[in-house]
Amino acid sequence: MNAADLAATHALSFTTPRPWSAAEFTDLLTSPHVHLMGGPTAFLMVRTIIDETEILTLATHPDHRREGRAERLLNQLHQNQTGRIFLEVAADNHAAQNLYTHAGYYAEGRRKGYYRAPDGTRIDALLMVRDAVTD
């Protein structure tokens, strides 16, 4: 899967925040500590530094939603989790919030006006986290 494939799926998956370009994906893929999981119908991109992982984006092609693809990608990420995982999600993206909550994430904060919608309005972001599971 190349940067153009990622950008195409991302564009079908997001309007807020704006979809990322192929050039932005190329930059991320060449960045240290950035990892990509999945394929053209659903992918997860993360950046891990020491024991902290940031979910940069999780995208599922609209034709393949509600098939458990995003949940499987999160489970794959969690299998090797050794520290905290965090992400930002638009406050009005209830489907994503439900996915993350079901996967053990909780809201830890709010970033006012973090995202800009296509019409120019500002949307808050929820900061969600999942701490490492310890036995």
Contact map, one row per residue, 1 for C-alpha under 8 A:
111011000000000000000000000000000000001100000000000000000000000000000000000000000000000000000000000000000000000000000000000000000000000
111111000000000000000000000000000000000000000000000000000000000000000000000000000000000000000000000000000000000000000000000000000000000
111111100000000000000110110000000000000000000000000000000000000000000000000000000000000000000000000000000000000000000000000000000000000
011111110000000000001100000000000000000000000000000000000000000000000000000000000000000000000000000000000000000000000000000000000000000
111111111000000000000100000000000000000100000000000000000000000000000000000000000000000000000000000000000000000000000000000000000000000
111111111100000000000100100000000000000100100000000000000000000000000000000000000000000000000000000000000000000000000000000000000000000
001111111110000000111100100000000000000000000000000000000000000000000000000000000000000000000000000000000000000000000000000000000000000
000111111111000000000000000000000000000000000000000000000000000000000000000000000000000000000000000000000000000000000000000000000000000
000011111111100000000000000000000000000111000000000000000011100000000000000000000000000000000000000000000000000000000000000000000000000
000001111111110000110000000000000000000000000000000000000011100000000000000000000000000000000000000000000000000000000000000000000000000
000000111111111001110000000000000000000000000000000000000000000000000000000000000000000000000000000000000000000000000000000000000000000
000000011111110000000000000000000000000000000000000000000000110000000000000000000000000000000000000000000000000000000000000000000000000
000000001111111000100000000000000000000000000000000000000011110000000000000000000000000000000000000000000000000000000000000000000000000
000000000111111111100000000000000000000000000000000000000010000000000000000000000000000000000000000000000000000000000000000000000000000
000000000010111111100000000000000000000000000000000000000000000000000000000000000000000000000000000000000000000000001100000000000000000
000000000000011111100000000000000000000000000000000000000000000000000000000000000000000001000000000000000000000000111100000000000000000
000000000000011111100000000000000000000000000000000000000000000000000000000000000000000001000000000000000000000000111000000000000000000
000000000010011111110000000000000000000000000000000000000000000000000000000000000000000000000000000000000000000000011100000000000000000
000000100110111111111000000000000000000000000000000000000000000000000000000000000000000000000000000000000000000000000000000000000000000
000000100110000001111101100000000000000000000000000000000000000000000000000000000000000000000000000000000000000000000000000000000000000
000100100000000000111111100000000000000000000000000000000000000000000000000000000000000000000000000000000000000000000000000000000000000
001111100000000000011111110000000000000000000000000000000000000000000000000000000000000000000000000000000000000000000000000000000000000
001000000000000000001111111000000000000000000000000000000000000000000000000000000000000000000000000000000000000000000000000000000000000
000000000000000000011111111100000000000000000000000000000000000000000000000000000000000000000000000000000000000000000000000000000000000
001001100000000000011111111110000000000000000000000000000000000000000000000000000000000000000000000000000000000000000000000000000000000
001000000000000000000111111111000000000000000000000000000000000000000000000000000000000000000000000000000000000000000000000000000000000
000000000000000000000011111111100000000000000000000000000000000000000000000000000000000000000000000000000000000000000000000000000000000
000000000000000000000001111111100100000000000000000000000000000000000000000000000000000000000000000000000000000000000000000000000000000
000000000000000000000000111111100111000000000000000000000000000000000000000000000000000000000000000000000000000000000000000000000000000
000000000000000000000000011111110100000000000000000000000000000000000000000000000000000000000000000000000000000000000000000000000000000
000000000000000000000000001111111100000000000000000000000000000000000000000000000000000000000000000000000000000000000000000000000000000
000000000000000000000000000001111100000000000000000000000000000000000000000000000000000000000000000000000000000000000000000000000000000
000000000000000000000000000000111110000000000011100000000000000000000000000000000000000000000000000000000000000000000000000000000000000
000000000000000000000000000111111111000000001111000000000000000000000000000000000000000000000000000000000000000000000000000000000000000
000000000000000000000000000010001111100000001111000000000000000000000000000000000000000000000000000000000000000000000000000000000000000
000000000000000000000000000010000111110000111100000000000000000000000000000000000000000000000000000000000000000000000000000000000000000
000000000000000000000000000000000011111000111000000000000000000000000000100000000000000000000000000000000000000000000000000000000000000
000000000000000000000000000000000001111111110000000000000000000000000000100000000000000000000000000000000000000000000000000000000000000
100000000000000000000000000000000000111111100000000000000000000000000000000000000000000000000000000000000000000000000000000000000000000
100011001000000000000000000000000000011111100000000000000000100000000000000000000000000000000000000000000000000000000000000000000000000
000000001000000000000000000000000000011111100000000000000001100100000000000000000000000000000000000000000000000000000000000000000000000
000000001000000000000000000000000000011111110000000000000111100100001100000000000000000000000000000000000000000000000000000000000000000
000001000000000000000000000000000001111111111000000000000111000000000100100000000000000000000000000000000000000000000000000000000000000
000000000000000000000000000000000001110001111100000000111110000000000100110000000000000000000000000000000000000000000000000000000000000
000000000000000000000000000000000111100000111110000000111100000000000000000000000000000000000000000000000000000000000000000000000000000
000000000000000000000000000000000111000000011111000011111000000000000000000000000000000000000000000000000000000000000000000000000000000
000000000000000000000000000000001110000000001111100011110000000000000000000000000000000000000000000000000000000000000000000000000000000
000000000000000000000000000000001110000000000111111111000000000000000000000000000000000000000000000000000000000000000000000000000000000
000000000000000000000000000000001000000000000011111110000000000000000000000000000000000000000000000000000000000000000000000000000000000
000000000000000000000000000000000000000000000001111100000000000000000000000000000000000000000000000000000000000000000000000000000000000
000000000000000000000000000000000000000000000001111110000000000000000000000000000111000000000000000000000000000000000000000000000000000
000000000000000000000000000000000000000000000001111111000000000000000000000000000011110000000000000000000000000000000000000000000000000
000000000000000000000000000000000000000000000111101111100000000000000000000000000011110000000000000000000000000000000000000000000000000
000000000000000000000000000000000000000000000111000111110000000000000000000000000000111000000000000000000000000000000000000000000000000
000000000000000000000000000000000000000000011110000011111100000000000000000000000000111000000000000000000000000000000000000000000000000
000000000000000000000000000000000000000000011110000001111100000000000000000000000000001000000000000000000000000000000000000000000000000
000000000000000000000000000000000000000000011100000000111110000000000000000000000000000000000000000000000000000000000000000000000000000
000000000000000000000000000000000000000001111000000000111111000000000100000000000000000000000000000000000000000000000000000000000000000
000000001100110000000000000000000000000001110000000000001111100000000100000000000000000000000000000000000000000000000000000000000000000
000000001100100000000000000000000000000011100000000000000111110110001100000000000000000000000000000000000000000000000000000000000000000
000000001101100000000000000000000000000111000000000000000011111110000000000000000000000000000000000000000000000000000000000000000000000
000000000001100000000000000000000000000000000000000000000001111110000000000000000000000000000000000000000000000000000000000000000000000
000000000000000000000000000000000000000000000000000000000000111110000000000000000000000000000000000000000000000000000000000000000000000
000000000000000000000000000000000000000011000000000000000001111111101000000000000000000000000000000000000000000000000000000000000000000
000000000000000000000000000000000000000000000000000000000001111111111000000000000000000000000000000000000000000000000000000000000000000
000000000000000000000000000000000000000000000000000000000000000111111000000000000000000000000000000000000000000000000000000000000000000
000000000000000000000000000000000000000000000000000000000000000111111000000000000000000000000000000000000000000000000000000000000000000
000000000000000000000000000000000000000000000000000000000000000011111111000000000000000000000000000000000000000000000000000000000000000
000000000000000000000000000000000000000001000000000000000001000111111111100000000000000000000000000000000000000000000000000000000000000
000000000000000000000000000000000000000001110000000000000111000000011111110000000000000000000000000000000000000000000000000000000000000
000000000000000000000000000000000000000000000000000000000000000000011111111000000000000000000000001000100000000000000000000000000000000
000000000000000000000000000000000000000000000000000000000000000000011111111100000000000000000000000000000000000000000000000000000000000
000000000000000000000000000000000000110000110000000000000000000000001111111110000000000000000000000000000000000000000000000000000000000
000000000000000000000000000000000000000000010000000000000000000000000111111111000000000000000000000000100000000000000000000000000000000
000000000000000000000000000000000000000000000000000000000000000000000011111111100000000000000000000000100000000000000000000000000000000
000000000000000000000000000000000000000000000000000000000000000000000001111111110000000000000000000000000000000000000000000000000000000
000000000000000000000000000000000000000000000000000000000000000000000000111111111000000000000000000000000000000000000000000000000000000
000000000000000000000000000000000000000000000000000000000000000000000000011111111000000000000000000000000000000000000000000000000000000
000000000000000000000000000000000000000000000000000000000000000000000000001111111000000000000000000000000000000000000000000000000000000
000000000000000000000000000000000000000000000000000000000000000000000000000111111100000000000000000000000000000000000000000000000000000
000000000000000000000000000000000000000000000000000000000000000000000000000011111111000000000000000000000000000000000000000000000001100
000000000000000000000000000000000000000000000000001000000000000000000000000000011111000000000000000000000000000000000000000000000001100
000000000000000000000000000000000000000000000000001110000000000000000000000000001111100000000000000000000000000000000000000000000011000
000000000000000000000000000000000000000000000000001110000000000000000000000000001111110000000000000000000000000000000000000000001111000
000000000000000000000000000000000000000000000000000111100000000000000000000000000011111000000000000000000000000000000000000000001111000
000000000000000000000000000000000000000000000000000111100000000000000000000000000001111100000000000000000000000000000000000000111100000
000000000000000000000000000000000000000000000000000001110000000000000000000000000000111110000000000000000000000000000000000000111000000
000000000000000000000000000000000000000000000000000000000000000000000000000000000000011111000000000000000000000000000000000011110000000
000000000000000000000000000000000000000000000000000000000000000000000000000000000000001111101001100000000000000000000000000011110000000
000000000000000110000000000000000000000000000000000000000000000000000000000000000000000111111000000000000000000000100000001111000000000
000000000000000000000000000000000000000000000000000000000000000000000000000000000000000011111100000000000000000000000000001111000000000
000000000000000000000000000000000000000000000000000000000000000000000000000000000000000001111100000000000000000000000000001000000000000
000000000000000000000000000000000000000000000000000000000000000000000000000000000000000011111111100000000000000000000000000000000000000
000000000000000000000000000000000000000000000000000000000000000000000000000000000000000000111111110000000000000000000000000000000000000
000000000000000000000000000000000000000000000000000000000000000000000000000000000000000000001111111000000000000000000000000000000000000
000000000000000000000000000000000000000000000000000000000000000000000000000000000000000010001111111100000000000000000000000000000000000
000000000000000000000000000000000000000000000000000000000000000000000000000000000000000010001111111110000000000000000000000000000000000
000000000000000000000000000000000000000000000000000000000000000000000000000000000000000000000111111111000000000000000000000000000000000
000000000000000000000000000000000000000000000000000000000000000000000010000000000000000000000011111111100000000000000000000000000000000
000000000000000000000000000000000000000000000000000000000000000000000000000000000000000000000001111111111100000000000000000000010000000
000000000000000000000000000000000000000000000000000000000000000000000000000000000000000000000000111111111100000000000000000000000000000
000000000000000000000000000000000000000000000000000000000000000000000000000000000000000000000000011111111000000000000000000000000000000
000000000000000000000000000000000000000000000000000000000000000000000010011000000000000000000000001111111000000000000000000000000000000
000000000000000000000000000000000000000000000000000000000000000000000000000000000000000000000000000111111100000000000000000000000100000
000000000000000000000000000000000000000000000000000000000000000000000000000000000000000000000000000111111110000000000000000000011110000
000000000000000000000000000000000000000000000000000000000000000000000000000000000000000000000000000110011111000000000000000000011100000
000000000000000000000000000000000000000000000000000000000000000000000000000000000000000000000000000000001111110000000000000001111000000
000000000000000000000000000000000000000000000000000000000000000000000000000000000000000000000000000000000111110000000000000001111000000
000000000000000000000000000000000000000000000000000000000000000000000000000000000000000000000000000000000011111000000000000001110000000
000000000000000000000000000000000000000000000000000000000000000000000000000000000000000000000000000000000011111100000000000111100000000
000000000000000000000000000000000000000000000000000000000000000000000000000000000000000000000000000000000000111111000000000111100000000
000000000000000000000000000000000000000000000000000000000000000000000000000000000000000000000000000000000000011111000000001110000000000
000000000000000000000000000000000000000000000000000000000000000000000000000000000000000000000000000000000000001111110000011110000000000
000000000000000000000000000000000000000000000000000000000000000000000000000000000000000000000000000000000000001111110000011110000000000
000000000000000110000000000000000000000000000000000000000000000000000000000000000000000001000000000000000000000011111000011110000000000
000000000000000111000000000000000000000000000000000000000000000000000000000000000000000000000000000000000000000011111111111000000000000
000000000000001111000000000000000000000000000000000000000000000000000000000000000000000000000000000000000000000000111111111000000000000
000000000000001101000000000000000000000000000000000000000000000000000000000000000000000000000000000000000000000000011111100000000000000
000000000000000000000000000000000000000000000000000000000000000000000000000000000000000000000000000000000000000000011111100000000000000
000000000000000000000000000000000000000000000000000000000000000000000000000000000000000000000000000000000000000000011111110000000000000
000000000000000000000000000000000000000000000000000000000000000000000000000000000000000000000000000000000000000000011111111000000000000
000000000000000000000000000000000000000000000000000000000000000000000000000000000000000000000000000000000000000011111001111100000000000
000000000000000000000000000000000000000000000000000000000000000000000000000000000000000001110000000000000000000111111000111110000000000
000000000000000000000000000000000000000000000000000000000000000000000000000000000000000001100000000000000000011111100000011111000000000
000000000000000000000000000000000000000000000000000000000000000000000000000000000000000111100000000000000000011111100000001111100000000
000000000000000000000000000000000000000000000000000000000000000000000000000000000000000111100000000000000011111000000000000111110000000
000000000000000000000000000000000000000000000000000000000000000000000000000000000000011110000000000000000011111000000000000011111000000
000000000000000000000000000000000000000000000000000000000000000000000000000000000000011110000000000100001111100000000000000001111100000
000000000000000000000000000000000000000000000000000000000000000000000000000000000001111000000000000000001111000000000000000000111110000
000000000000000000000000000000000000000000000000000000000000000000000000000000000001110000000000000000011100000000000000000000011111000
000000000000000000000000000000000000000000000000000000000000000000000000000000000011100000000000000000001000000000000000000000001111100
000000000000000000000000000000000000000000000000000000000000000000000000000000001111100000000000000000000000000000000000000000000111110
000000000000000000000000000000000000000000000000000000000000000000000000000000001100000000000000000000000000000000000000000000000011111
000000000000000000000000000000000000000000000000000000000000000000000000000000000000000000000000000000000000000000000000000000000001111
000000000000000000000000000000000000000000000000000000000000000000000000000000000000000000000000000000000000000000000000000000000000111
